[in-house]
Amino acid sequence: MKIAAALALAMVMGAAPAALADPNRIVIASDSTAADYSARSFPQMGWGMVLKCSLTPEAQIVNLARGGRSTKTFQEEGLWSVLMAQLKPDDTVLIQFGHNDADTKKIVRFTDPNGAYADNLRRFVADVRTAGAKPVLITPIAKLIFKDGQIQDTHGPYSATVRRVAAETRTPLIDLDKESQAALQKLGEAEGAKRFMIYSAADKIASHPDGINDTTHPNELGARMAAGIVAKGLRGAKVPASKLVLRGEADASARGEPTCAAKP
């Protein structure tokens, strides 16, 4: 009744009612590695699609991740403005970029890791806090690049900047790069490949009948692995979403039907 009365009073006074806090909402700002995909793209999946697998039923995921975006183009194309327009107090905002910020071929995406990339991350954090929501910075998921049996660090300066900005701004950090590197190293290159879009024609993947060798984008197994790491990181973060993590179920990396997410 109190909420209804407050809304009614706001309407009488001619003011737009303020957004109500919702500690169950998690908003994702990211690129293709976290994005949602349709059935025709299966088995490619972003970790945002299956993050709910590691969370309590009341968790609400608003996945605004879009393929091909960097911190620069996410702003230039108005995607950040779209996010801010629907943000509510107490939302938890997961921010993960880096893959496309490092793209020097499609130069429109590129940002200097020690320049615009850092500035953009600081802006994201400040904007989210101004809206009364809680930012969480995430380093980009590792690529499947091995050399002499060792997983390679392919996001070095970008991940370092995320860690630095997180420390400077006292923002919770989920080091997905470090944790996914460790997970892939433990699995080994051959087993790790089963978590990425790496298939031959013999695998008869409808979306890629001639096969594909993509060491960047996760399939369902890889998405579940990454989502488990993100959920585990949320558990240690002092944000509303940390209360939504299912204890003992953060590592949802085993193959199975994604019943906790829309089936692709």
N, C-alpha and C positions, 0 to 999 in steps of 0.2 A: 504493500500500500504506500509506503514511503517513497519508493521509486516512482510509482505511478503519479503521486502527488507532485513530485519534483518535476517530472516531465510536463505535467499539465501546467504548472506554474511557469515553466520556461516558455511554453507556447503562448500563454496569456501575456507574458512580458515581451513577446516578440523576439526572443533569443532562441537560437538553434540549440536543442538539447545536447549536452556534452556526451561524448561516447562513454559508455559504461565500461568499467574495468572487467577484464575477463582473464583470470590467471591460467586458464586452460588452453589459450591460443598460442600456437607457435607459428611464426611467419618466417618464410625462407626467402632470402635474396641471394641468388647464386646463378650458376651457369648450367650447361648441359649435364654436368656430372651429378646434379641434384634434381634436375627437372622431371616433370611428369611426361610420360610417353603413351601414345595410343597403342592399340593392339597390333597394328601393322608394323610397329617398330620392334616388337618383342623378338629376342630376349633382352634388348637394350632397356635398361631401367636406371633412373636416377635414385640416389639414396633418399631423397625426399619422399618418394613414392612408398617406401617401406619403413620409414622412421616410426610410423604409428605402431608397427609390430613390437616395438620395445617400450611402448608407453601404455598408460592406463586408458581404459575405454573413453573417459571423458575428454581426453586430449583432442584438440582440434588443430589440424595442419592446414595452413594457408600457404600453398607452395607457389611462389611467384618467380621461381628460378626459370630462366630462359636460355636456350642454347645459343652459343656464340657470343655471349655478352661478357664484357669486362666491366670493371668499376666505372670506366669512362662511358661506354656505350649504354650501360644500364641507366645512367643519368640522362645522357643525350636523347635517348629514345623515349623518355618520360616514364620509364618503369619504376624508378625510385619515387617519383611524384605519385604514381598510382599506389605504391605501397604506403607512403606517408598519409595519403588521403583516407585510407581505411584502417590505419593503426589505432589501437585502443590502449588506454593505460593498462599496465601490467602484462601486455603482450610480451613474449620473448621473441626477439628477432635474431635469427641465425644468418650470419653474413659470411659467405665463402666465395671468393673470387681468386684469380691468379692465372688459370690456364690461358685465358684469352688476353689478359693484360700483358703476357709475355710474347704475344704473337707479333713477330716483325714482318710477316708476309702480308697479312691483312692489317696494314699499319694503322687503320682507323681505330683498331681495338687497343693498340699498344699504350702502356703507361710505364714510365720509369719507376722501378721498384722503390727508389729512394726519393722520388719526386711526387708526381701526380697520384701514383698508387697509394702512397702513404697519406697524402692529403685527402684523397677520396674516402679512405677508410675512416679517417678522423671525422670527416663530415658525416658519414653514415652513423657513427657512434653518437655524435653530438645531436643529430636530428632525432634519432630514436629516443634519446634521453629527454629531449625537449618535449616530446610527445608523451612522456611519462611511461614509456615502455623500456624493456631491458635488452640491451644489445649483447650478443655473444659473437666474438670473432673466431673464425675457423680457417685454418690453413688448408690449401687445396689438396684433394686426395692424390696420392702418389700415382705415377704412371708405372706400367709394368716394363721397366727397362733394367735388364740385368747385364752385368759384365763380369766375366770370370766368376760366376756364381754369386755375385753381390748385387743387391738392389741398388740402383743409382739414384742419387738425389737430383731430381730434375727441376725442382722449384726453389732451389737455394735462396736467392735474394728476395723472392716474393714471400716465402714462408718466414724468412728472417724479419721482414718488415711487419708482417702480421703480428709476430711475437713481440716486436718492439712497440708497435702502436698499442697493443693490448696492455703491455706493462706501463707505458706512458699515461694511458687514459684509465688505467685500473679497470679494464674490461675483462670479463671472463674469457678464457681462451680454450678452445678445443683444438689440439694439435693433430688434426687428421692426417696431415702429411707424415709426421713422425710415426704415428701409430699404425698407419696403413703400410708404411715402409717396413716396419717391424713385423707386421702380420704376413706380408708377402715374402719377406726374407725367411721367416719360419716355415712357410709353405713350400718355398722353392719355386723356381721359374715355371716348371711344367704344371705344377698344381695351381700356382698363382694365375696362370693363363686361363684357367677355367672360370675365373672371375671377371674376365674382360671380353670384349667383343672380338674374340679371336676364334674363327671357325674356317673350316675348309668346305669345298663344295660337297664333300661326302657327308657333312653334317646335316645337309638339307634344311638349312635355315631359310624360311620363306622370305624374310626381309632381305636376305643376302644370298641368293641362290648360287652365286659364283664364289662365295666365301668372303671373309673380311679379316684383316689383320690390324685391329685397332687397339693399341696399347694404352689408350687414354680413357675410353668410356666403359663403365662397368656394365655387366649383364646382371641378371637377377641375383646371382650369388655375390657378385661384387658389390651391388647396391646394398644387400643385406649386411655384408661385412662392414661397409662404411657407415651404415645407419646404426649398427651396433656400437661402433666407436663413438659416434656423435651422441647417442643416448647415454653411454657410459660417461662421457664428458659432461653432459648436462647434469648428471647426478651429482657431480662435484661442484657445479656452478651455483652461486647464490642468486638464482633467478626463479621466478614462479614455476617455470617448466621443470625445474629439478625435482619437484614433488610429483611429477607425472611419470617418472621412469619406473618401470616394473623391476623390482629387485630380482636378480637371478636370471633375467631374460634380456639383458642388454645386448648380448652377442647372439643376434638372430641370423647367423650366417649359414645355417644348414639349408640345403635345398628342400623346398616344400611349396605348397600352394600358398600364395600371398593372401591368405584369407583376411588379414588385417588391413589390406589395401585393396583398391579396385583392381580386379584381375585384368591384366593387360590383354 
